[in-house]
């Protein structure tokens, strides 16, 4: 059975190896894949065993010190996060936002996909303290790194940042029309939608756009429509009044409320009312009649009213 090599022997193996070179210089650290072998020796697995012993508290302090001198990385997850964080910082330096599209890269890292993963539930890790620490590190780069927590999408945040960049560069709002782009995004077309669909934005989105000078689209003047509606209501009220008068005249003459569907009643002024149809219509739409109209019909003996 193989005995674990000591850190001292590991150092000698490193110097002799030409096939698998492990660099212990500052900034690189002893981060070896689990399945890596130095010659026939399973170095990656051995390092994993050392980390397990370190976390369990069973590793002698002298051994821990020797491994740290060689650049031992106790938490590989934090190391990967730190490397990707550096890529995120580089991306932000260019784009002024961490609302990166999924395909975005920086420092040869898939930073867009990495940020997408972090925004998912438990994406920052299951350990609350670690998740909080990582969130603070990201917020230090871009306070709006996770737009979903603010109530809008990554796409909206990226386009908003693009609009701010165009305005800061000297463009006027009237110049940002469909077809005007920033870093590949059509900011003009996006801006047109924001102005048109202003009421769909939440208050904070509206506030941010207001600060850039963006205003909602002017609503069309609807006064004529309201006037027409009032005229229509008045006309309908007159028709109802004539119908009630025709029904009262019919009941007084016939002594009943049952009216044939095709019956036409002629009022004293010569106005004709298709009384049967009028009653059918009122019964059908009774849930839309006013209390006053229902009372008028009920007073004439119509039980359904």
Secondary structure, DSSP 8 states (H G I E B T S, - for coil): ------HHHHHHHHHH-SSS----STTT-B---TT--BTTB-HHHHHHHHHHHHHHT-S-HHHHHHHHHTTB-S-HHHHHHHHHHHHHHHHHHHHSSS---TT--BTTB-HHHHHHHHHSTTTT-SSHHHHHHHHHHHHHH-TTS-GGGGTS-HHHHHHHHHHHHHHHTT--GGG--TT-EETTEEHHHHHHHHHHTGGGS-HHHHHHHHHTT---------HHHHHHHHHHHHHHHHHHHHHHHHHHHHHHHHS-S---TT--EE-TTS-EE-HHHHHHHHHHTGGGS-HHHHHHHHHTT-TT-
